[in-house]
Amino acid sequence: MLLNRISLRVATAVGSAAMVAGATFAVSAFADSGGDPGQATAAALPADPAEAQSDFFAGAVQLSEEDLAEQRAAVQERIEQADGTASVTGTATEEKEEPEEEDTGSDSGTPAPSGDPKGIAQAMLADYGWGADQFDCLEPLWEKESNWNPSAENPSSGAYGIPQALPGNKMATAGSDWQTNPATQIEWGLGYIEDRYGSPCEAWNHSQANGWY
């Protein structure tokens, strides 16, 4: 019985010595760093776990249900805005096709006159600086040559079209449709008359004198 009491006292003394030693070590450490020894002693002593937990959550702010709802709405709005931006930036740009240019049927890009061959010729005279009086000579000249028929062809010479070009493919300089388009044939024929005779009346005079022009 006496031995047990002595052992208990020894154990208590050892425990107390350990606590004192720990406190002394903490005080010495704070003293070396310039701290307050009183704070060191308090730090060395074990804190109450319940009190420590209470101090940890002391700075927390309790939000109301209304505040939480507002924060959720703000987060949802940011998510939707981010999705919308990604959708816009992720959309591929469609290539636009350039409209095709319409074929006007003329090498110069200007629609060729259409209609009655004689009407076309009258409209073109002004381009060469000729008046209506020159048509009075042009009309009988090409009446004699082809009867103003764009498909007329001389079986013996091979002359072709309204102005009876020889050979007919000479008129290709006025347009690739020289075989069927009266306007192309007339344009070539008026150019030929201007270069060769100067005017339709001079060409008509030569034709009457020689039978050709």
Backbone as CSV, one residue per row, in Angstrom:
resi,resn,N_x,N_y,N_z,CA_x,CA_y,CA_z,C_x,C_y,C_z
1,MET,0.826,-1.205,0.000,0.000,0.000,0.000,0.854,1.245,0.000
2,LEU,1.865,1.245,0.803,2.790,2.370,0.859,3.520,2.529,-0.447
3,LEU,3.871,1.422,-1.080,4.575,1.455,-2.372,3.712,2.077,-3.454
4,ASN,2.445,1.785,-3.465,1.548,2.345,-4.466,1.429,3.846,-4.327
5,ARG,1.350,4.350,-3.100,1.256,5.782,-2.887,2.515,6.484,-3.355
6,ILE,3.662,5.833,-3.081,4.925,6.444,-3.522,4.965,6.515,-5.047
7,SER,4.504,5.467,-5.765,4.503,5.442,-7.232,3.598,6.518,-7.798
8,LEU,2.437,6.706,-7.177,1.493,7.722,-7.656,2.076,9.105,-7.526
9,ARG,2.759,9.331,-6.379,3.367,10.645,-6.182,4.487,10.900,-7.185
10,VAL,5.238,9.851,-7.452,6.330,9.992,-8.440,5.773,10.332,-9.818
11,ALA,4.704,9.663,-10.216,4.105,9.914,-11.537,3.574,11.322,-11.631
12,THR,2.937,11.767,-10.540,2.406,13.133,-10.557,3.521,14.145,-10.657
13,ALA,4.612,13.866,-9.917,5.746,14.783,-9.975,6.368,14.829,-11.348
14,VAL,6.464,13.679,-11.975,7.033,13.635,-13.332,6.164,14.423,-14.300
15,GLY,4.856,14.273,-14.238,3.951,14.997,-15.129,4.047,16.482,-14.921
16,SER,4.110,16.874,-13.667,4.220,18.311,-13.390,5.521,18.865,-13.915
17,ALA,6.577,18.080,-13.749,7.882,18.519,-14.247,7.853,18.684,-15.757
18,ALA,7.166,17.783,-16.453,7.089,17.875,-17.911,6.339,19.115,-18.346
19,MET,5.263,19.454,-17.664,4.506,20.642,-18.028,5.313,21.889,-17.768
20,VAL,6.033,21.907,-16.650,6.868,23.069,-16.334,7.976,23.210,-17.352
21,ALA,8.564,22.071,-17.718,9.639,22.114,-18.729,9.128,22.653,-20.057
22,GLY,7.941,22.220,-20.464,7.371,22.712,-21.723,7.095,24.187,-21.670
23,ALA,6.563,24.643,-20.542,6.287,26.076,-20.406,7.565,26.867,-20.410
24,THR,8.597,26.325,-19.756,9.891,27.017,-19.702,10.486,27.132,-21.092
25,PHE,10.373,26.063,-21.897,10.896,26.083,-23.276,10.179,27.129,-24.131
26,ALA,8.862,27.214,-23.940,8.093,28.191,-24.713,8.464,29.600,-24.321
27,VAL,8.649,29.831,-23.016,9.020,31.168,-22.554,10.372,31.562,-23.079
28,SER,11.304,30.594,-23.049,12.657,30.884,-23.555,12.620,31.210,-25.038
29,ALA,11.807,30.480,-25.812,11.720,30.719,-27.255,11.159,32.092,-27.548
30,PHE,10.091,32.517,-26.896,9.519,33.834,-27.111,10.447,34.929,-26.664
31,ALA,11.211,34.637,-25.558,12.149,35.656,-25.077,13.250,35.892,-26.079
32,ASP,13.727,34.800,-26.712,14.775,34.946,-27.719,14.291,35.730,-28.917
33,SER,12.987,35.607,-29.274,12.458,36.300,-30.447,11.928,37.680,-30.118
34,GLY,12.024,38.106,-28.841,11.550,39.435,-28.461,10.105,39.462,-28.090
35,GLY,9.438,38.310,-27.909,8.024,38.269,-27.561,7.784,38.464,-26.093
36,ASP,6.500,38.593,-25.748,6.102,38.767,-24.354,6.115,37.424,-23.658
37,PRO,6.869,37.251,-22.551,6.907,35.953,-21.843,5.543,35.533,-21.373
38,GLY,4.689,36.480,-20.997,3.349,36.120,-20.545,2.561,35.455,-21.631
39,GLN,2.679,35.983,-22.891,2.010,35.352,-24.019,2.585,33.984,-24.299
40,ALA,3.873,33.829,-24.093,4.497,32.525,-24.318,3.959,31.499,-23.372
41,THR,3.761,31.887,-22.126,3.243,30.952,-21.132,1.834,30.526,-21.497
42,ALA,1.015,31.499,-21.914,-0.367,31.181,-22.297,-0.397,30.291,-23.523
43,ALA,0.510,30.517,-24.483,0.545,29.690,-25.694,0.985,28.279,-25.389
44,ALA,1.819,28.126,-24.347,2.335,26.797,-24.038,1.291,25.936,-23.388
45,LEU,0.312,26.557,-22.740,-0.711,25.784,-22.054,-1.741,25.290,-23.050
46,PRO,-2.240,24.082,-22.899,-3.230,23.529,-23.821,-4.525,24.295,-23.724
47,ALA,-5.179,24.581,-24.879,-6.453,25.308,-24.917,-7.613,24.345,-24.864
48,ASP,-8.747,24.850,-24.472,-9.960,24.038,-24.437,-10.435,23.807,-25.876
49,PRO,-10.585,22.539,-26.368,-10.994,22.273,-27.777,-12.307,22.954,-28.142
50,ALA,-13.245,22.957,-27.229,-14.541,23.595,-27.533,-14.390,25.088,-27.707
51,GLU,-13.569,25.688,-26.873,-13.344,27.135,-26.972,-12.591,27.481,-28.244
52,ALA,-11.604,26.621,-28.609,-10.833,26.867,-29.854,-11.732,26.811,-31.071
53,GLN,-12.645,25.847,-31.119,-13.560,25.736,-32.250,-14.474,26.940,-32.336
54,SER,-14.914,27.425,-31.155,-15.790,28.594,-31.135,-15.070,29.829,-31.643
55,ASP,-13.761,29.980,-31.279,-12.986,31.126,-31.750,-12.744,31.053,-33.258
56,PHE,-12.609,29.853,-33.836,-12.330,29.692,-35.267,-13.495,30.201,-36.115
57,PHE,-14.712,29.945,-35.699,-15.893,30.363,-36.468,-16.456,31.700,-36.003
58,ALA,-15.704,32.421,-35.133,-16.230,33.671,-34.593,-16.408,34.720,-35.678
59,GLY,-15.526,34.710,-36.741,-15.602,35.736,-37.801,-16.576,35.423,-38.914
60,ALA,-17.203,34.245,-38.872,-18.114,33.864,-39.955,-19.385,34.704,-39.914
61,VAL,-19.906,35.056,-41.145,-21.126,35.859,-41.254,-22.275,34.965,-41.689
62,GLN,-23.353,34.992,-40.973,-24.523,34.171,-41.294,-25.366,34.883,-42.350
63,LEU,-25.512,34.288,-43.565,-26.286,34.889,-44.656,-27.736,34.445,-44.562
64,SER,-28.609,35.371,-44.947,-30.026,35.037,-44.961,-30.370,34.290,-46.246
65,GLU,-31.555,33.702,-46.272,-32.001,32.985,-47.466,-32.116,33.928,-48.655
66,GLU,-32.507,35.169,-48.401,-32.635,36.156,-49.487,-31.270,36.474,-50.103
67,ASP,-30.237,36.634,-49.229,-28.880,36.899,-49.736,-28.357,35.726,-50.550
68,LEU,-28.622,34.516,-50.052,-28.178,33.327,-50.786,-28.848,33.248,-52.152
69,ALA,-30.121,33.568,-52.215,-30.842,33.520,-53.487,-30.277,34.522,-54.483
70,GLU,-29.920,35.735,-53.977,-29.347,36.748,-54.858,-27.988,36.304,-55.407
71,GLN,-27.176,35.703,-54.557,-25.858,35.223,-55.010,-26.006,34.106,-56.043
72,ARG,-26.954,33.193,-55.822,-27.165,32.120,-56.810,-27.588,32.707,-58.158
73,ALA,-28.477,33.717,-58.138,-28.936,34.344,-59.380,-27.778,35.026,-60.112
74,ALA,-26.885,35.683,-59.335,-25.743,36.358,-59.957,-24.801,35.358,-60.618
75,VAL,-24.562,34.239,-59.939,-23.697,33.200,-60.514,-24.310,32.603,-61.763
76,GLN,-25.626,32.343,-61.738,-26.298,31.775,-62.907,-26.224,32.722,-64.100
77,GLU,-26.379,34.045,-63.825,-26.311,35.036,-64.908,-24.928,35.059,-65.544
78,ARG,-23.882,34.973,-64.729,-22.516,34.946,-65.274,-22.271,33.708,-66.124
79,ILE,-22.820,32.575,-65.687,-22.664,31.335,-66.467,-23.339,31.463,-67.829
80,GLU,-24.566,32.040,-67.835,-25.282,32.208,-69.105,-24.560,33.166,-70.032
81,GLN,-23.994,34.257,-69.467,-23.239,35.208,-70.299,-22.013,34.545,-70.897
82,ALA,-21.334,33.707,-70.084,-20.149,33.005,-70.599,-20.526,32.053,-71.719
83,ASP,-21.667,31.347,-71.591,-22.115,30.433,-72.647,-22.448,31.194,-73.917
84,GLY,-23.093,32.367,-73.780,-23.442,33.167,-74.956,-22.219,33.655,-75.684
85,THR,-21.174,34.091,-74.959,-19.929,34.548,-75.594,-19.251,33.424,-76.333
86,ALA,-19.223,32.241,-75.698,-18.588,31.101,-76.359,-19.327,30.717,-77.623
87,SER,-20.685,30.859,-77.590,-21.469,30.517,-78.780,-21.179,31.453,-79.933
88,VAL,-21.014,32.772,-79.616,-20.765,33.749,-80.667,-19.375,33.574,-81.256
89,THR,-18.368,33.426,-80.369,-16.988,33.305,-80.853,-16.741,31.970,-81.524
90,GLY,-17.550,30.977,-81.177,-17.331,29.661,-81.759,-18.048,29.455,-83.070
91,THR,-18.859,30.408,-83.478,-19.606,30.275,-84.732,-18.691,30.523,-85.912
92,ALA,-18.650,29.608,-86.823,-17.791,29.770,-88.003,-18.389,30.800,-88.940
93,THR,-17.513,31.605,-89.510,-17.947,32.624,-90.464,-18.240,31.974,-91.811
94,GLU,-19.446,32.180,-92.286,-19.813,31.585,-93.560,-19.213,32.386,-94.701
95,GLU,-18.660,31.660,-95.636,-18.084,32.321,-96.800,-19.196,32.758,-97.741
96,LYS,-19.083,33.968,-98.111,-20.096,34.489,-99.017,-19.662,34.271,-100.448
97,GLU,-20.574,33.761,-101.252,-20.280,33.542,-102.660,-20.525,34.825,-103.437
98,GLU,-19.564,35.177,-104.253,-19.713,36.374,-105.075,-20.675,36.093,-106.217
99,PRO,-21.574,37.021,-106.482,-22.533,36.798,-107.573,-21.824,36.711,-108.911
100,GLU,-22.283,35.793,-109.710,-21.695,35.618,-111.031,-22.141,36.742,-111.951
101,GLU,-21.204,37.201,-112.755,-21.521,38.258,-113.708,-22.327,37.686,-114.865
102,GLU,-23.355,38.407,-115.215,-24.204,37.956,-116.305,-23.506,38.173,-117.635
103,ASP,-23.676,37.213,-118.505,-23.094,37.309,-119.840,-23.986,38.203,-120.690
104,THR,-23.444,39.322,-121.124,-24.242,40.278,-121.896,-24.309,39.922,-123.378
105,GLY,-23.473,38.956,-123.784,-23.483,38.561,-125.189,-22.662,39.471,-126.066
106,SER,-21.867,40.357,-125.451,-21.034,41.262,-126.224,-19.636,41.255,-125.653
107,ASP,-18.609,41.282,-126.505,-17.233,41.246,-126.047,-16.887,42.482,-125.235
108,SER,-17.497,43.610,-125.483,-17.188,44.849,-124.785,-17.913,44.961,-123.454
109,GLY,-18.851,44.051,-123.141,-19.602,44.104,-121.902,-20.867,44.934,-122.030
110,THR,-21.079,45.632,-123.134,-22.284,46.432,-123.372,-23.288,45.620,-124.184
111,PRO,-24.539,45.530,-123.711,-25.513,44.730,-124.463,-25.634,45.216,-125.909
112,ALA,-25.598,44.273,-126.824,-25.698,44.623,-128.242,-27.127,45.020,-128.584
113,PRO,-27.303,45.973,-129.488,-28.662,46.354,-129.909,-29.379,45.175,-130.536
114,SER,-30.672,45.140,-130.379,-31.464,44.060,-130.962,-32.671,44.668,-131.674
115,GLY,-33.297,43.846,-132.504,-34.472,44.308,-133.228,-34.276,44.221,-134.730
116,ASP,-34.987,45.075,-135.451,-34.901,45.087,-136.908,-33.515,45.551,-137.356
117,PRO,-32.861,44.828,-138.264,-31.512,45.216,-138.697,-31.424,46.657,-139.194
118,LYS,-32.408,47.120,-139.907,-32.366,48.500,-140.402,-32.450,49.501,-139.247
119,GLY,-33.250,49.180,-138.233,-33.344,50.050,-137.063,-32.026,50.085,-136.293
120,ILE,-31.377,48.920,-136.224,-30.078,48.858,-135.550,-29.057,49.722,-136.287
121,ALA,-29.053,49.630,-137.617,-28.101,50.407,-138.417,-28.322,51.905,-138.250
122,GLN,-29.590,52.329,-138.266,-29.885,53.751,-138.090,-29.374,54.260,-136.736
123,ALA,-29.517,53.420,-135.690,-29.076,53.820,-134.351,-27.552,53.908,-134.271
124,MET,-26.841,53.102,-135.071,-25.381,53.072,-135.013,-24.711,54.176,-135.843
125,LEU,-25.426,54.774,-136.765,-24.815,55.778,-137.651,-24.201,56.938,-136.872
126,ALA,-24.874,57.336,-135.801,-24.380,58.468,-135.017,-23.023,58.174,-134.373
127,ASP,-22.740,56.891,-134.085,-21.450,56.535,-133.491,-20.293,56.850,-134.432
128,TYR,-20.585,56.936,-135.714,-19.544,57.232,-136.710,-19.604,58.686,-137.177
129,GLY,-20.491,59.446,-136.570,-20.626,60.851,-136.951,-21.423,61.076,-138.226
130,TRP,-22.252,60.120,-138.626,-23.045,60.228,-139.844,-24.491,60.593,-139.505
131,GLY,-25.100,61.348,-140.394,-26.490,61.745,-140.222,-27.446,60.776,-140.899
132,ALA,-28.728,61.135,-140.843,-29.765,60.274,-141.417,-29.631,60.173,-142.930
133,ASP,-29.005,61.167,-143.564,-28.865,61.121,-145.014,-27.985,59.960,-145.463
134,GLN,-27.063,59.542,-144.617,-26.192,58.419,-144.982,-26.942,57.091,-144.992
135,PHE,-28.029,57.033,-144.216,-28.817,55.802,-144.245,-29.532,55.646,-145.578
136,ASP,-29.829,56.776,-146.227,-30.473,56.710,-147.540,-29.568,56.022,-148.557
137,CYS,-28.254,56.030,-148.339,-27.319,55.332,-149.221,-27.034,53.913,-148.722
138,LEU,-27.008,53.756,-147.386,-26.704,52.440,-146.799,-27.825,51.447,-147.079
139,GLU,-29.066,51.932,-147.030,-30.192,51.015,-147.197,-30.176,50.324,-148.565
140,PRO,-30.036,51.040,-149.675,-30.012,50.336,-150.971,-28.727,49.520,-151.166
141,LEU,-27.618,49.939,-150.553,-26.357,49.198,-150.697,-26.488,47.797,-150.137
142,TRP,-26.950,47.667,-148.915,-27.052,46.334,-148.309,-28.320,45.601,-148.770
143,GLU,-29.275,46.351,-149.323,-30.422,45.677,-149.949,-29.935,44.890,-151.154
144,LYS,-29.048,45.508,-151.906,-28.483,44.865,-153.081,-27.580,43.697,-152.691
145,GLU,-26.803,43.834,-151.641,-25.824,42.814,-151.235,-26.483,41.585,-150.610
146,SER,-27.420,41.782,-149.680,-27.941,40.638,-148.901,-29.422,40.710,-148.591
147,ASN,-30.105,41.792,-149.067,-31.505,42.003,-148.692,-31.643,42.105,-147.158
148,TRP,-30.569,42.595,-146.501,-30.529,42.781,-145.054,-30.784,41.474,-144.296
149,ASN,-30.359,40.375,-144.871,-30.541,39.056,-144.258,-29.234,38.640,-143.558
150,PRO,-29.219,38.472,-142.223,-27.987,38.119,-141.520,-27.470,36.718,-141.843
151,SER,-28.319,35.886,-142.495,-27.884,34.532,-142.838,-27.559,34.384,-144.329
152,ALA,-27.576,35.508,-145.051,-27.318,35.445,-146.500,-25.890,35.009,-146.769
153,GLU,-25.737,34.104,-147.752,-24.411,33.602,-148.110,-24.309,33.469,-149.625
154,ASN,-23.254,34.004,-150.181,-23.027,33.907,-151.627,-22.403,32.547,-151.920
155,PRO,-23.104,31.684,-152.668,-22.610,30.325,-152.904,-21.330,30.283,-153.727
156,SER,-21.094,31.279,-154.540,-19.893,31.259,-155.382,-18.667,31.857,-154.689
157,SER,-18.852,32.964,-153.992,-17.700,33.627,-153.367,-17.525,33.283,-151.893
158,GLY,-18.629,32.901,-151.247,-18.566,32.613,-149.808,-18.792,33.831,-148.939
159,ALA,-19.132,34.992,-149.564,-19.420,36.185,-148.782,-20.622,35.913,-147.883
160,TYR,-20.619,36.520,-146.681,-21.643,36.146,-145.695,-22.189,37.354,-144.966
161,GLY,-23.484,37.251,-144.582,-24.129,38.207,-143.720,-24.651,39.446,-144.431
162,ILE,-25.155,40.383,-143.637,-25.759,41.608,-144.168,-24.771,42.407,-145.018
163,PRO,-23.517,42.627,-144.554,-22.589,43.416,-145.377,-21.846,42.573,-146.405
164,GLN,-22.108,41.230,-146.423,-21.445,40.296,-147.334,-19.913,40.383,-147.195
165,ALA,-19.475,40.109,-145.957,-18.041,40.083,-145.676,-17.410,38.886,-146.373
166,LEU,-16.191,39.071,-146.894,-15.502,38.003,-147.622,-14.058,37.880,-147.120
167,PRO,-13.737,36.784,-146.435,-14.656,35.726,-145.966,-15.470,36.197,-144.772
168,GLY,-16.502,35.409,-144.462,-17.419,35.816,-143.405,-16.789,35.928,-142.034
169,ASN,-15.751,35.126,-141.756,-15.166,35.140,-140.415,-14.375,36.422,-140.107
170,LYS,-14.247,37.309,-141.103,-13.660,38.616,-140.811,-14.464,39.357,-139.740
171,MET,-15.772,39.099,-139.728,-16.648,39.803,-138.795,-16.437,39.369,-137.345
172,ALA,-15.610,38.356,-137.114,-15.325,37.913,-135.745,-14.614,38.998,-134.943
173,THR,-13.985,39.966,-135.629,-13.332,41.070,-134.916,-14.336,41.959,-134.201
174,ALA,-15.601,41.885,-134.635,-16.655,42.673,-133.992,-17.394,41.890,-132.924
175,GLY,-17.264,40.563,-132.936,-17.940,39.737,-131.940,-17.936,38.280,-132.339
176,SER,-17.932,37.404,-131.325,-17.896,35.972,-131.608,-19.216,35.449,-132.167
177,ASP,-20.278,36.236,-132.061,-21.589,35.813,-132.564,-21.865,36.366,-133.957
178,TRP,-20.805,36.594,-134.711,-20.938,37.227,-136.034,-21.822,36.443,-136.993
179,GLN,-21.981,35.153,-136.824,-22.784,34.349,-137.756,-24.284,34.535,-137.576
180,THR,-24.719,34.964,-136.376,-26.159,35.031,-136.095,-26.660,36.387,-135.627
181,ASN,-25.783,37.258,-135.168,-26.224,38.524,-134.584,-26.148,39.654,-135.608
182,PRO,-27.305,40.224,-136.006,-27.287,41.313,-136.984,-26.488,42.521,-136.498
183,ALA,-26.559,42.820,-135.211,-25.852,43.983,-134.677,-24.344,43.837,-134.847
184,THR,-23.837,42.627,-134.636,-22.394,42.388,-134.805,-21.996,42.570,-136.264
185,GLN,-22.813,42.052,-137.182,-22.516,42.179,-138.606,-22.568,43.646,-139.052
186,ILE,-23.561,44.387,-138.552,-23.702,45.795,-138.944,-22.533,46.617,-138.400
187,GLU,-22.124,46.319,-137.154,-20.989,47.040,-136.566,-19.726,46.832,-137.407
188,TRP,-19.503,45.591,-137.817,-18.326,45.327,-138.658,-18.475,46.020,-140.015
189,GLY,-19.668,45.938,-140.608,-19.886,46.516,-141.940,-19.701,48.024,-141.958
190,LEU,-20.189,48.725,-140.928,-20.015,50.175,-140.873,-18.545,50.546,-140.676
191,GLY,-17.841,49.752,-139.890,-16.409,49.999,-139.710,-15.646,49.804,-141.014
192,TYR,-16.034,48.771,-141.777,-15.396,48.507,-143.077,-15.635,49.674,-144.037
193,ILE,-16.881,50.150,-144.081,-17.220,51.265,-144.980,-16.436,52.524,-144.599
194,GLU,-16.326,52.795,-143.296,-15.597,53.986,-142.846,-14.121,53.914,-143.242
195,ASP,-13.514,52.751,-143.037,-12.082,52.612,-143.352,-11.820,52.626,-144.860
196,ARG,-12.736,52.017,-145.628,-12.493,51.833,-147.066,-12.980,53.010,-147.909
197,TYR,-14.136,53.580,-147.531,-14.766,54.599,-148.385,-15.043,55.925,-147.670
198,GLY,-15.067,55.915,-146.375,-15.296,57.151,-145.632,-16.732,57.377,-145.223
199,SER,-17.686,56.861,-146.065,-19.105,57.032,-145.721,-19.941,56.053,-146.536
200,PRO,-21.175,55.754,-146.070,-22.054,54.866,-146.827,-22.370,55.384,-148.236
201,CYS,-22.498,56.688,-148.393,-22.821,57.214,-149.720,-21.669,56.993,-150.703
202,GLU,-20.425,57.126,-150.251,-19.276,56.861,-151.115,-19.205,55.379,-151.469
203,ALA,-19.541,54.506,-150.513,-19.553,53.067,-150.778,-20.644,52.720,-151.795
204,TRP,-21.783,53.388,-151.707,-22.889,53.147,-152.626,-22.533,53.610,-154.040
205,ASN,-21.869,54.754,-154.124,-21.423,55.242,-155.427,-20.446,54.260,-156.078
206,HIS,-19.549,53.704,-155.316,-18.589,52.727,-155.849,-19.310,51.469,-156.285
207,SER,-20.283,51.038,-155.531,-21.030,49.835,-155.879,-21.809,50.029,-157.172
208,GLN,-22.406,51.192,-157.356,-23.152,51.436,-158.566,-22.228,51.498,-159.793
209,ALA,-21.019,51.973,-159.590,-20.088,52.089,-160.704,-19.397,50.777,-161.019
210,ASN,-19.149,49.939,-160.030,-18.356,48.718,-160.237,-19.111,47.426,-159.963
211,GLY,-20.260,47.516,-159.368,-21.037,46.320,-159.071,-20.654,45.675,-157.752
212,TRP,-19.719,46.219,-157.059,-19.329,45.682,-155.730,-18.726,46.861,-154.905
213,TYR,-18.494,46.625,-153.687,-17.901,47.673,-152.864,-16.863,47.073,-151.914
